[in-house]
Amino acid sequence: MEDWSKTDIEAFSEEKQTGYLYFYTPMCGTCQVASKMLSVVEQLLPDLPSGKADLNYLPEMAERFEIESVPCLIVFSDGEIQEKIYAFQSVPYLFEKLKELSEQL
């Protein structure tokens, strides 16, 4: 998963895409675990559009999407926020959540 810029995120939203955005900060230990979990899910669902962003560099995105804490996974369906996930729980949990989304594509 590659880091996205503000422009990438805005384009994703404006194009009414279905997929997910992962927001993190590098010093967050929980974010590091969440990143590893998401990398497994990304390999299982390679066709599902996804991106990640370091909130240290994009505070306006935290405000725009009303992100309460990191890690935060925002699930989009046709450009609309479908769900915000703060508790990543497990790889199977994330896989099931995102598999439903990939079936909409």
Sequence and secondary structure as in RCSB ss.txt:
>XXXX:A:sequence
MEDWSKTDIEAFSEEKQTGYLYFYTPMCGTCQVASKMLSVVEQLLPDLPSGKADLNYLPEMAERFEIESVPCLIV
FSDGEIQEKIYAFQSVPYLFEKLKELSEQL
>XXXX:A:secstr
  B  HHHHHHHHHTT  EEEEEE TT HHHHHHHHHHHHHHHHSTTS EEEEETTT HHHHHHTT  SSSEEEE
EETTEEEEEE     HHHHHHHHHHHHTT 
